[in-house]
Amino acid sequence: MMRSTALLCLLSVSGLCYLTLSIPPPQYHYVSLQMNYSQAQTYCRDMYTDLATICNSGDLDRLVQLVPNWTASVWIGLEFGDEFEWHWSLPDQRKIEFFNWRAAEPKQNNTQDSCAAMDPNGQWFEDNCQIKRGFVCFDGKNGSNSHIFIDDSKTWREAQDHCRGTYTDLASIRSREENHPVQNMSLSQSMWIGLFKDPWKWSDGSNSSYHFWKTNQPNNFRGDQNCTSVILNDKKRGPELYFCYTQR
């Protein structure tokens, strides 16, 4: 039986995720009503557009600034879906059209999260995200748009944290032309790229792949955690996402 959530404050969003600076960012509205997730979703759809969609770290920072200091956590529109889909770690609204899977990949297993790595031949394979290996970061700061190979064994999530903290994100590969130079960085070893598979989706139907999970989340504690909120009661560490209970 699904548990109902504790009553929390919520956020709603008016607008869509943006790809370029010519399109204004989404407008968030803080609503200080106490509701469970389903009630919050209905309210936001009636009064605005939907529960908040977060496209990147800038959106998350702006969202946090709207929330009073005494608020412990707020609902956002990230929820558990029915299908496991592949996403790039670097948020992007474009549909994934290029894959370079090796034979018999990806595995026909749609019951657990997975991550993608590149072998020395430049072909991709699905693997357990907890395995440690080197990885490739994308650096888009100051217009550099370059890739950096990190010869330091980390889990996929640890690699993502490193790339986001030092550069921009794990590498996204959108074409065969982009695949080849990344392959040349591998030093004849398999390495993580920014492709991952999970069932999480945004309430407004956005394709944003931006997730900023708290350490050891998501873990589906008790087997009934289907929606997400932002925890805010430790602002020195910054906002983090954690699972919540929902009643459907």
ABEGO torsion letter per residue (X at the ends): XBBBBBBBBBBBBBEBBBABAABBBBBBBBBABBBBAAAAAAAAAAABABBBBBABAAAAAAAAAABBAABABBBBABBBBABBBBBBABBBABBBABBBBBBGOBBBBAABBBBBBBBAAGBBBBBBAABBBBBBBBBABGGAGBBBBBBBBBBAAAAAAAAAAABABBBBBABAAAAAAAAAAAGGBBBBBABBBBABBBAAGBABABBBBBBGOBAGBGGABABBBBBAABAAAEBBBBBBBBBX
